[in-house]
Amino acid sequence: MDKKRKETKMDRRGFLTRTAAAAGAGAILAGGLNKSKAQTTQKSAGAGKLDDINVGIIGVGAQGQVLLNSCLKAGQSIPGLRFKAVCDIWKFNREKGVKTLNAYNKAKGFGDVAEFTDYKEMLSKQKELDLDALIVATPDWLHAEHAIAGMNAGLHVYCEKEMSNSLELAKQMVLTSRKTRKLLQIGHQRRSNPRYLHAINNIVLDSKLLGRVMQGYGQWNRAVSEDIGWPAKHALTAAELATSGYDTMSRFRNWRWYKTYGGGPIVDLGSHQIDIFSWIFKTNPVSVIASGGIDYYKAHEWYDNVMCIFEYKNAEGMARAFYQVQTTTRHGGFHEAFMGENGTLVISEVPRDGNWLEKEINAPDWNKWVKKGYLKEVSTKMAKTKTTNVMLDVRVSPAPPKWPLPIDLGALPHQPHLHNFFDAVRGNAKLNCPGEIGYETAVAVLAVNKAVETQKKIEFKPEEFEVHA
């Protein structure tokens, strides 16, 4: 490497370290819920143009591929990314990831990615790879191990949720982020979804269009399905499985259903939406009760159908939220609803399942908000009954520069969250879901399984949501 190239490389890495630390310091060090939990991106001082961010990824299964597509999809790719390394214990997945990334690199004029079976080997070659950031998309039980190792290796980390099956390990992730001053973004992607940011921050919290919100509702229902299979010729050997911590190929492929590896549907699916309850109510829950069971999939270890009720106590008084995850019916798909005295917001990552407001018949007039551009009225037809509502499309005007609304992110619902992460790495934004917020959600969500198991009401203390050394 010539002297000029070496200096440029050092300047780039120095810039990344300095600006990311400046942008993320407030989010990393802040404990508990505060206004930053609902903030959109904010520019930080000293940010500027930067060459490509060098990225590695651990885990290129189904979710890893989703994240790669969100970063790289032709015509909609996140600018300034250079993937240099991919790691997966399963050759079948790894080869698909390598193929995707090499095709992208070739189009960009970059070299081929380095591929690894062992993440420790990948991180040991950090000087050669010159990585800046790491995406972790492995099963839940490995998130903490991989994220902590990445941060200790000097990398900023985007880690899928749930942070961990263990709250202690999740806590260690946050503490490592603070110690290393490396960014840690947790994959609750609704936190960066422009429709959610507008609907919750502008319409519900700032404008208080719904009045006092006392009820929340969420669901993620899926139809009956078979366990995930695999091509027989590509099965891992017994030795490979054992080395990786699995006893059978079926458990490796269907890890979400087993207690060693995941938390079942309430954690895998419910985390995304239960996280939103705390955003809306501006506080963490005070209790949860739940009912569920292994009602259909008798070979699994986790509950396939769960219903739960959270209680919240904020400055306005008590609020409650019901949540359910069903895997034996798709009825209603997945969406959230927040009900206030003046109206209800129904929202979903997929606009056809939720993208409207329902105005109570006796609520104050909303015309000023339509004129202001917060709403676009699509129907004002009213029936004779007092319970029929006015329907309005959730929109914003003027449109945000990056994500003009209305917007259907389609197959890329994770892209704004990844965009926020990489903007923060450059020093141009604060994380929308740093480890502290991910930890708060993990405390609430993991308690649901405990409530089902014990058939008792779980009560939370405020300090349970805080991370201290």
C-alpha positions as CSV (number, residue, x, y, z in Angstrom):
1,M,0.0,0.0,0.0
2,D,1.5,3.4,-1.0
3,K,1.7,6.2,1.6
4,K,-1.1,8.3,0.1
5,R,-3.5,5.3,0.1
6,K,-2.6,4.4,3.6
7,E,-3.2,7.9,4.8
8,T,-6.6,8.0,3.1
9,K,-7.5,4.7,4.7
10,M,-6.5,5.9,8.2
11,D,-8.4,9.1,7.7
12,R,-11.5,7.3,6.7
13,R,-11.4,4.9,9.7
14,G,-10.6,7.8,12.0
15,F,-13.5,9.8,10.7
16,L,-15.8,6.8,11.2
17,T,-14.7,6.4,14.7
18,R,-14.9,10.0,15.7
19,T,-18.2,10.9,14.0
20,A,-20.0,7.7,15.1
21,A,-19.0,8.3,18.6
22,A,-20.2,11.9,18.5
23,A,-23.5,10.9,16.8
24,G,-24.2,7.9,19.0
25,A,-22.9,9.1,22.4
26,G,-26.3,10.4,23.6
27,A,-28.2,7.4,22.4
28,I,-25.6,4.9,23.8
29,L,-25.3,6.5,27.2
30,A,-29.0,7.4,27.8
31,G,-30.8,5.0,30.1
32,G,-34.6,4.4,30.3
33,L,-37.3,6.0,28.2
34,N,-37.1,9.6,27.1
35,K,-37.9,11.8,24.1
36,S,-35.0,10.2,22.1
37,K,-37.1,7.0,22.0
38,A,-39.5,8.6,19.6
39,Q,-37.1,10.9,17.7
40,T,-36.4,10.8,14.1
41,T,-32.9,11.2,12.8
42,Q,-30.9,14.2,13.8
43,K,-27.7,15.5,12.2
44,S,-24.6,15.8,14.3
45,A,-21.8,18.3,14.2
46,G,-18.8,17.5,12.2
47,A,-20.6,15.1,9.8
48,G,-19.6,15.0,6.2
49,K,-19.1,13.1,3.0
50,L,-17.4,9.7,3.3
51,D,-16.2,7.0,1.0
52,D,-17.6,3.5,1.2
53,I,-18.3,1.9,4.6
54,N,-16.8,-1.6,4.7
55,V,-19.3,-4.1,5.9
56,G,-19.3,-7.7,7.0
57,I,-22.3,-10.0,7.8
58,I,-22.7,-13.0,10.0
59,G,-25.7,-15.1,9.1
60,V,-27.1,-15.1,5.6
61,G,-30.1,-17.3,6.0
62,A,-33.6,-16.0,5.3
63,Q,-33.3,-12.9,7.5
64,G,-29.8,-12.2,6.4
65,Q,-30.9,-12.3,2.8
66,V,-33.7,-9.9,3.6
67,L,-31.2,-7.4,5.1
68,L,-28.8,-7.8,2.1
69,N,-31.6,-7.2,-0.3
70,S,-32.7,-4.1,1.7
71,C,-29.1,-2.8,1.4
72,L,-28.4,-3.7,-2.2
73,K,-31.6,-3.9,-4.2
74,A,-31.0,-2.4,-7.7
75,G,-32.4,1.1,-8.0
76,Q,-33.0,1.4,-4.3
77,S,-29.7,0.5,-2.8
78,I,-28.2,2.3,0.2
79,P,-25.3,4.3,-1.1
80,G,-21.8,4.0,0.0
81,L,-21.7,0.4,1.2
82,R,-19.0,-2.1,0.4
83,F,-19.5,-5.6,1.6
84,K,-16.2,-7.3,2.1
85,A,-16.9,-10.5,4.2
86,V,-19.7,-13.0,4.7
87,C,-19.9,-15.7,7.4
88,D,-22.3,-18.6,7.8
89,I,-21.8,-22.1,9.2
90,W,-24.0,-23.6,6.5
91,K,-22.4,-23.7,3.0
92,F,-25.8,-23.7,1.4
93,N,-26.7,-20.3,2.8
94,R,-23.1,-19.0,2.6
95,E,-22.9,-19.6,-1.2
96,K,-26.2,-17.8,-1.8
97,G,-24.9,-14.8,0.2
98,V,-21.6,-14.8,-1.6
99,K,-23.4,-15.0,-5.0
100,T,-25.6,-12.0,-4.1
101,L,-22.7,-9.9,-2.8
102,N,-20.2,-10.7,-5.6
103,A,-22.8,-9.8,-8.2
104,Y,-23.3,-6.4,-6.4
105,N,-19.5,-5.9,-6.0
106,K,-18.9,-6.7,-9.7
107,A,-21.4,-4.1,-10.7
108,K,-19.7,-1.5,-8.4
109,G,-16.2,-2.4,-9.5
110,F,-15.3,-4.0,-6.2
111,G,-13.5,-7.3,-5.6
112,D,-15.1,-10.5,-4.4
113,V,-16.2,-10.9,-0.8
114,A,-14.2,-13.1,1.6
115,E,-16.2,-16.0,2.9
116,F,-15.9,-17.7,6.3
117,T,-17.5,-20.5,8.3
118,D,-16.1,-19.3,11.6
119,Y,-16.9,-15.7,12.7
120,K,-13.9,-15.7,14.9
121,E,-11.6,-16.2,11.9
122,M,-13.4,-13.4,10.1
123,L,-12.9,-11.0,13.0
124,S,-9.3,-12.1,13.4
125,K,-8.6,-10.8,9.9
126,Q,-10.0,-7.4,10.7
127,K,-6.8,-5.5,9.6
128,E,-6.8,-7.2,6.3
129,L,-10.5,-6.7,5.7
130,D,-10.6,-3.2,7.1
131,L,-14.2,-3.6,8.2
132,D,-16.2,-0.7,9.7
133,A,-19.5,-2.3,10.5
134,L,-21.1,-5.7,11.1
135,I,-24.6,-7.0,10.4
136,V,-25.6,-9.9,12.8
137,A,-28.5,-12.0,11.5
138,T,-27.9,-15.3,13.2
139,P,-30.4,-17.1,15.5
140,D,-31.3,-15.3,18.7
141,W,-29.2,-17.4,21.0
142,L,-26.1,-16.2,19.2
143,H,-26.8,-12.5,18.9
144,A,-25.0,-11.5,22.0
145,E,-21.9,-13.6,21.3
146,H,-21.6,-12.2,17.8
147,A,-22.5,-8.6,18.5
148,I,-20.2,-8.3,21.5
149,A,-17.3,-9.9,19.6
150,G,-17.9,-7.4,16.7
151,M,-17.9,-4.4,19.0
152,N,-14.8,-5.6,20.8
153,A,-13.1,-5.9,17.4
154,G,-13.8,-2.2,16.7
155,L,-17.0,-2.6,14.6
156,H,-20.3,-0.8,14.8
157,V,-23.1,-3.4,14.9
158,Y,-26.5,-3.8,13.5
159,C,-28.1,-6.8,15.3
160,E,-31.4,-8.4,14.6
161,K,-33.9,-8.7,17.4
162,E,-34.4,-10.3,19.9
163,M,-31.2,-9.1,21.5
164,S,-30.8,-12.5,23.3
165,N,-32.8,-15.2,25.0
166,S,-31.0,-14.1,28.1
167,L,-31.5,-10.6,29.7
168,E,-28.0,-10.9,31.2
169,L,-26.4,-11.3,27.8
170,A,-28.6,-8.6,26.4
171,K,-27.3,-6.3,29.2
172,Q,-23.7,-7.2,28.3
173,M,-24.4,-6.1,24.7
174,V,-25.4,-2.6,25.9
175,L,-22.4,-2.4,28.3
176,T,-20.0,-3.5,25.6
177,S,-21.4,-0.7,23.3
178,R,-20.8,1.8,26.0
179,K,-17.3,0.5,26.8
180,T,-16.2,0.4,23.2
181,R,-18.2,3.4,22.1
182,K,-19.4,1.4,19.1
183,L,-22.9,1.9,17.8
184,L,-25.4,-0.9,18.5
185,Q,-28.6,-0.8,16.5
186,I,-31.3,-3.4,17.3
187,G,-33.5,-4.6,14.4
188,H,-36.9,-3.2,15.5
189,Q,-37.4,-1.7,12.1
190,R,-40.7,0.1,12.7
191,R,-38.6,2.6,14.7
192,S,-37.3,4.0,11.4
193,N,-40.3,3.3,9.2
194,P,-41.3,6.8,7.8
195,R,-45.0,6.0,8.1
196,Y,-44.7,5.0,11.7
197,L,-42.5,8.0,12.6
198,H,-45.1,10.3,11.1
199,A,-48.2,8.6,12.4
200,I,-46.9,8.1,16.0
201,N,-44.7,11.2,16.5
202,N,-46.7,13.8,14.6
203,I,-50.3,12.5,14.7
204,V,-50.5,10.7,18.1
205,L,-47.8,12.3,20.3
206,D,-47.3,15.8,19.1
207,S,-50.7,16.8,17.6
208,K,-52.6,14.6,20.1
209,L,-55.1,14.1,17.4
210,L,-56.5,11.0,19.1
211,G,-56.8,12.6,22.4
212,R,-55.8,10.5,25.4
213,V,-54.8,7.0,24.1
214,M,-55.9,4.4,26.6
215,Q,-56.0,1.2,24.6
216,G,-53.5,-0.5,22.3
217,Y,-54.0,-3.6,20.1
218,G,-51.6,-5.7,18.1
219,Q,-51.6,-9.0,16.3
220,W,-49.4,-11.1,14.0
221,N,-51.4,-14.1,12.8
222,R,-50.1,-16.8,10.4
223,A,-51.7,-19.8,8.8
224,V,-50.8,-23.3,9.6
225,S,-47.5,-24.3,8.0
226,E,-45.0,-27.2,7.9
227,D,-41.6,-27.0,9.6
228,I,-38.9,-25.5,7.4
229,G,-37.1,-28.2,5.4
230,W,-33.7,-28.3,3.6
231,P,-32.2,-29.9,0.5
232,A,-31.0,-33.4,1.7
233,K,-27.8,-33.2,-0.3
234,H,-26.9,-30.0,1.5
235,A,-27.5,-31.2,5.1
236,L,-24.9,-30.4,7.7
237,T,-23.1,-33.5,9.0
238,A,-23.6,-34.6,12.6
239,A,-20.1,-33.3,13.4
240,E,-20.8,-29.9,11.9
241,L,-24.1,-29.7,13.7
242,A,-22.6,-30.6,17.0
243,T,-19.7,-28.1,16.6
244,S,-22.3,-25.4,15.9
245,G,-24.5,-26.2,18.9
246,Y,-27.3,-28.2,17.3
247,D,-28.3,-31.8,17.6
248,T,-30.5,-32.2,14.5
249,M,-30.9,-30.5,11.2
250,S,-34.5,-29.9,12.0
251,R,-33.7,-27.9,15.1
252,F,-31.1,-26.0,13.1
253,R,-33.6,-25.0,10.5
254,N,-36.5,-24.4,12.9
255,W,-34.6,-22.9,15.8
256,R,-37.3,-20.4,16.7
257,W,-39.5,-23.2,18.1
258,Y,-36.9,-24.5,20.6
259,K,-36.0,-23.0,24.0
260,T,-32.3,-23.3,23.6
261,Y,-32.3,-21.2,20.5
262,G,-35.3,-18.8,20.3
263,G,-38.3,-17.6,22.1
264,G,-41.2,-18.9,20.0
265,P,-43.6,-16.8,18.0
266,I,-44.4,-14.3,20.8
267,V,-40.7,-13.3,20.7
268,D,-40.0,-13.8,17.0
269,L,-43.0,-11.8,15.8
270,G,-44.4,-10.1,18.9
271,S,-41.3,-8.1,19.7
272,H,-41.8,-5.8,16.8
273,Q,-45.2,-4.7,17.8
274,I,-45.0,-4.9,21.6
275,D,-42.1,-2.5,21.2
276,I,-44.5,0.0,19.7
277,F,-46.7,0.0,22.8
278,S,-44.0,1.7,24.9
279,W,-43.4,4.2,22.1
280,I,-47.1,5.2,22.1
281,F,-47.6,5.2,25.9
282,K,-44.1,6.8,26.5
283,T,-43.3,4.4,29.3
284,N,-42.5,0.8,29.9
285,P,-45.2,-1.6,31.2
286,V,-46.0,-2.2,34.8
287,S,-47.4,-5.7,34.4
288,V,-48.4,-8.4,31.9
289,I,-50.7,-11.4,32.0
290,A,-50.8,-14.1,29.3
291,S,-52.3,-17.3,28.1
292,G,-51.0,-19.7,25.5
293,G,-50.0,-23.2,24.8
294,I,-48.6,-25.8,22.5
295,D,-52.0,-26.3,21.0
296,Y,-51.2,-27.5,17.5
297,Y,-47.5,-28.2,16.8
298,K,-47.0,-31.0,19.4
299,A,-43.3,-31.6,18.4
300,H,-42.3,-28.0,19.3
301,E,-41.2,-26.6,22.6
302,W,-42.6,-23.1,22.4
303,Y,-46.3,-22.0,22.5
304,D,-47.8,-21.7,19.1
305,N,-50.7,-19.4,20.2
306,V,-50.4,-16.7,22.8
307,M,-52.6,-13.8,24.0
308,C,-51.4,-11.3,26.5
309,I,-52.4,-8.0,28.1
310,F,-49.9,-5.3,29.2
311,E,-50.6,-2.5,31.6
312,Y,-49.0,0.9,31.4
313,K,-49.1,3.8,33.8
314,N,-48.1,7.2,32.4
315,A,-48.8,10.9,33.2
316,E,-52.4,10.6,31.9
317,G,-53.2,7.5,33.9
318,M,-53.6,3.8,33.1
319,A,-53.5,2.3,29.7
320,R,-53.7,-1.3,28.5
321,A,-52.7,-3.1,25.4
322,F,-53.7,-6.5,24.1
323,Y,-51.5,-8.5,21.9
324,Q,-51.9,-11.9,20.2
325,V,-49.8,-14.1,17.9
326,Q,-51.6,-17.0,16.3
327,T,-49.9,-19.6,14.0
328,T,-53.1,-21.6,13.2
329,T,-54.9,-18.8,11.4
330,R,-53.9,-15.8,9.3
331,H,-57.1,-13.9,10.1
332,G,-56.4,-10.2,10.1
333,G,-52.7,-10.6,9.2
334,F,-50.5,-8.2,11.2
335,H,-51.2,-4.7,12.3
336,E,-51.5,-2.4,15.3
337,A,-54.3,-0.2,16.5
338,F,-54.2,2.6,19.1
339,M,-57.5,3.9,20.4
340,G,-58.0,7.3,21.9
341,E,-61.0,9.3,23.0
342,N,-61.1,11.2,19.7
343,G,-60.1,8.5,17.3
344,T,-58.1,5.4,16.4
345,L,-54.9,4.9,14.4
346,V,-54.7,1.6,12.5
347,I,-51.2,1.0,11.1
348,S,-49.2,-1.9,9.6
349,E,-45.9,-2.3,7.8
350,V,-48.1,-3.3,4.8
351,P,-50.4,-0.3,4.1
352,R,-53.3,-2.5,2.9
353,D,-53.5,-4.0,6.4
354,G,-53.5,-0.7,8.2
355,N,-53.0,2.9,7.1
356,W,-55.9,4.9,8.3
357,L,-57.4,6.9,11.1
358,E,-61.0,6.5,12.4
359,K,-62.5,9.7,13.8
360,E,-65.0,9.4,16.7
361,I,-68.3,11.0,15.8
362,N,-68.2,13.6,18.6
363,A,-64.4,14.4,18.3
364,P,-63.1,17.9,17.7
365,D,-62.8,18.9,14.0
366,W,-59.8,17.6,12.2
367,N,-59.9,20.0,9.2
368,K,-57.0,22.1,10.4
369,W,-54.8,19.0,10.4
370,V,-55.9,18.2,6.8
371,K,-55.0,21.7,5.8
372,K,-51.7,21.5,7.6
373,G,-50.9,18.5,5.6
374,Y,-50.7,15.9,8.4
375,L,-53.7,14.1,6.9
376,K,-55.3,13.6,3.6
377,E,-59.0,13.0,3.7
378,V,-60.1,10.1,1.6
379,S,-63.7,9.5,2.8
380,T,-66.1,11.6,4.8
381,K,-69.2,9.4,4.4
382,M,-71.0,9.1,7.7
383,A,-73.8,6.7,8.6
384,K,-76.6,7.5,11.0
385,T,-75.2,5.6,13.9
386,K,-72.9,7.4,16.3
387,T,-70.3,4.7,16.1
388,T,-69.4,5.1,12.4
389,N,-66.2,6.9,11.9
390,V,-64.5,9.1,9.3
391,M,-61.7,7.4,7.5
392,L,-58.5,9.3,6.7
393,D,-55.3,8.2,5.0
394,V,-52.2,8.7,7.1
395,R,-49.9,11.0,5.1
396,V,-47.5,13.8,5.6
397,S,-46.8,17.0,3.7
398,P,-44.3,18.3,2.9
399,A,-42.7,14.9,2.2
400,P,-39.5,14.0,4.0
401,P,-36.6,14.3,1.6
402,K,-35.5,10.6,1.8
403,W,-38.8,8.8,2.3
404,P,-41.6,10.7,0.5
405,L,-45.1,9.6,1.8
406,P,-47.4,7.9,1.2
407,I,-44.9,5.1,0.8
408,D,-45.2,1.3,0.5
409,L,-41.8,-0.1,1.3
410,G,-43.0,-3.5,-0.1
411,A,-40.3,-6.1,0.3
412,L,-37.9,-3.6,1.9
413,P,-39.4,-2.7,5.3
414,H,-36.0,-2.9,6.9
415,Q,-34.3,-0.4,4.6
416,P,-35.0,2.8,6.5
417,H,-33.7,1.2,9.7
418,L,-30.5,0.1,8.0
419,H,-30.2,3.5,6.4
420,N,-30.5,5.1,9.9
421,F,-27.7,2.8,11.1
422,F,-25.3,3.6,8.3
423,D,-26.1,7.3,8.6
424,A,-25.2,7.1,12.3
425,V,-22.0,5.3,11.4
426,R,-21.1,8.3,9.2
427,G,-22.0,10.7,12.0
428,N,-25.1,12.1,10.3
429,A,-27.8,10.6,12.6
430,K,-28.7,9.2,16.0
431,L,-29.7,5.6,16.2
432,N,-33.5,5.1,16.2
433,C,-33.2,1.9,18.2
434,P,-30.0,1.7,20.3
435,G,-29.3,-1.2,22.6
436,E,-31.0,0.5,25.5
437,I,-34.4,0.5,23.7
438,G,-33.9,-3.0,22.5
439,Y,-33.2,-4.1,26.0
440,E,-36.4,-2.5,27.4
441,T,-38.4,-4.4,24.8
442,A,-36.6,-7.6,25.6
443,V,-37.6,-7.3,29.3
444,A,-41.2,-6.9,28.4
445,V,-41.4,-9.5,25.7
446,L,-39.5,-12.3,27.4
447,A,-41.8,-11.9,30.4
448,V,-44.7,-13.1,28.3
449,N,-43.4,-16.6,28.0
450,K,-42.9,-16.6,31.8
451,A,-46.4,-15.4,32.4
452,V,-47.8,-18.2,30.2
453,E,-45.6,-20.8,32.0
454,T,-46.5,-19.6,35.6
455,Q,-50.1,-18.5,34.8
456,K,-49.4,-15.6,37.1
457,K,-49.4,-11.8,36.6
458,I,-45.9,-10.5,36.1
459,E,-45.2,-7.2,37.6
460,F,-42.3,-5.0,36.6
461,K,-40.2,-2.6,38.6
462,P,-38.9,0.5,36.7
463,E,-35.3,-0.5,37.4
464,E,-35.7,-3.8,35.6
465,F,-35.7,-1.9,32.3
466,E,-32.4,-0.1,33.1
467,V,-28.9,-1.3,32.3
468,H,-26.2,-0.7,34.9
469,A,-22.8,-2.3,35.2
